[in-house]
Amino acid sequence: MARRNKLPSLLSNYGLAWMGHDIELLREIFHRNAVYHINGKAKLKGITALERYWRENELEQENVRFTIERFVETDSIIVATWNAHFIRRDKKCRYSLSGMLWLQVHKHKILSLAEYFTKTIEPI
């Protein structure tokens, strides 16, 4: 049965980890064998691959803002809609993303995360 309560800590911490490019927090919330699906195009396997991806993002992104719009959760699944905004240093553009997250969780760790989003890019 689906529950709607306060924002799950995994979603809050995911947002904090992204906004702060916090690798330690990333390790805390993802299982060591986690799978991360990016917009149906890329698939990262394991915490080492996720860390590498997030370190690359830290070099490219600044002023990241992430908000959860809506969510629903069960004991093992969290589904959420979200928005994010950031500056891409390397492209000198502002990115606005709107999407959906699908998390499979176990014992307060993310086993699998699938994100799907659309983006708008504006020069700065």
C-alpha positions in Angstrom: 0.0 0.0 0.0 1.4 3.4 -1.0 2.0 6.0 1.7 2.3 9.8 1.5 4.0 11.3 4.5 6.8 13.7 4.9 9.5 13.7 2.4 11.5 10.5 2.7 15.0 11.0 4.0 16.5 9.2 1.0 15.0 11.8 -1.3 16.1 14.7 0.9 19.6 13.3 1.2 19.8 12.7 -2.6 18.9 16.3 -3.2 21.5 17.5 -0.6 24.1 15.2 -2.1 23.6 16.5 -5.6 23.4 20.2 -4.5 26.6 19.9 -2.5 28.3 17.3 -4.8 28.7 15.4 -1.5 30.5 12.1 -2.2 30.3 11.0 1.4 26.5 11.4 1.5 26.3 9.7 -1.8 28.0 6.7 -0.3 25.6 6.8 2.7 22.4 6.6 0.6 23.4 4.3 -2.2 24.1 0.6 -1.9 27.6 -0.4 -3.0 26.1 -2.3 -5.9 23.5 0.3 -6.8 22.4 0.8 -10.4 21.8 4.3 -11.7 19.8 4.8 -14.9 20.1 8.2 -16.5 17.3 9.2 -18.9 17.1 5.7 -20.4 20.5 6.3 -22.1 23.3 5.6 -19.5 23.5 3.0 -16.9 26.0 3.2 -14.0 26.7 0.1 -11.9 28.3 0.2 -8.5 29.2 3.0 -6.1 32.6 3.6 -7.8 30.9 4.4 -11.1 28.4 6.7 -9.3 31.2 8.5 -7.5 33.1 9.0 -10.8 29.9 10.4 -12.4 29.3 12.8 -9.5 32.9 14.0 -9.5 32.6 14.8 -13.2 29.3 16.7 -12.5 31.0 18.7 -9.7 33.5 20.0 -12.3 30.7 21.0 -14.7 27.9 22.1 -12.5 27.5 25.0 -10.0 24.6 26.6 -8.1 22.6 23.3 -8.2 19.0 23.7 -6.9 16.9 20.5 -6.6 13.3 20.3 -5.4 10.8 17.4 -5.0 7.4 18.3 -6.3 5.4 15.2 -5.4 6.2 11.7 -4.2 4.6 8.4 -3.3 6.4 5.5 -1.4 5.9 1.9 -0.4 8.3 -0.1 1.7 10.6 -0.8 -1.3 9.8 1.9 -3.9 9.8 5.7 -4.0 8.5 7.5 -7.0 8.9 11.3 -7.2 8.6 14.2 -9.6 11.3 16.8 -9.4 12.9 20.0 -10.8 16.5 21.1 -10.8 18.4 24.1 -12.0 22.1 24.6 -12.4 24.8 26.4 -14.4 27.0 24.3 -16.6 30.5 25.9 -16.4 31.8 24.0 -19.4 29.0 25.1 -21.7 28.3 28.5 -20.1 24.6 27.7 -20.0 21.8 27.5 -17.4 20.0 24.1 -17.3 16.5 23.6 -16.1 15.4 20.0 -15.7 12.0 18.5 -14.9 11.6 14.8 -14.3 10.7 11.7 -12.5 12.7 9.5 -10.1 12.0 5.8 -9.5 14.0 4.4 -6.5 14.1 0.8 -5.4 15.2 0.8 -1.8 16.2 -1.7 0.9 17.2 -1.0 4.5 17.5 2.7 3.9 19.8 2.4 0.9 19.1 3.0 -2.8 19.5 -0.2 -4.8 18.4 1.3 -8.1 17.6 4.8 -9.2 16.1 5.5 -12.6 15.7 9.2 -13.6 13.9 10.5 -16.6 13.8 14.2 -17.4 13.4 16.9 -20.0 15.7 19.9 -20.1 15.7 23.5 -21.2 19.1 25.1 -21.9 19.6 28.9 -21.9 22.9 30.7 -22.6 24.2 32.9 -19.8 
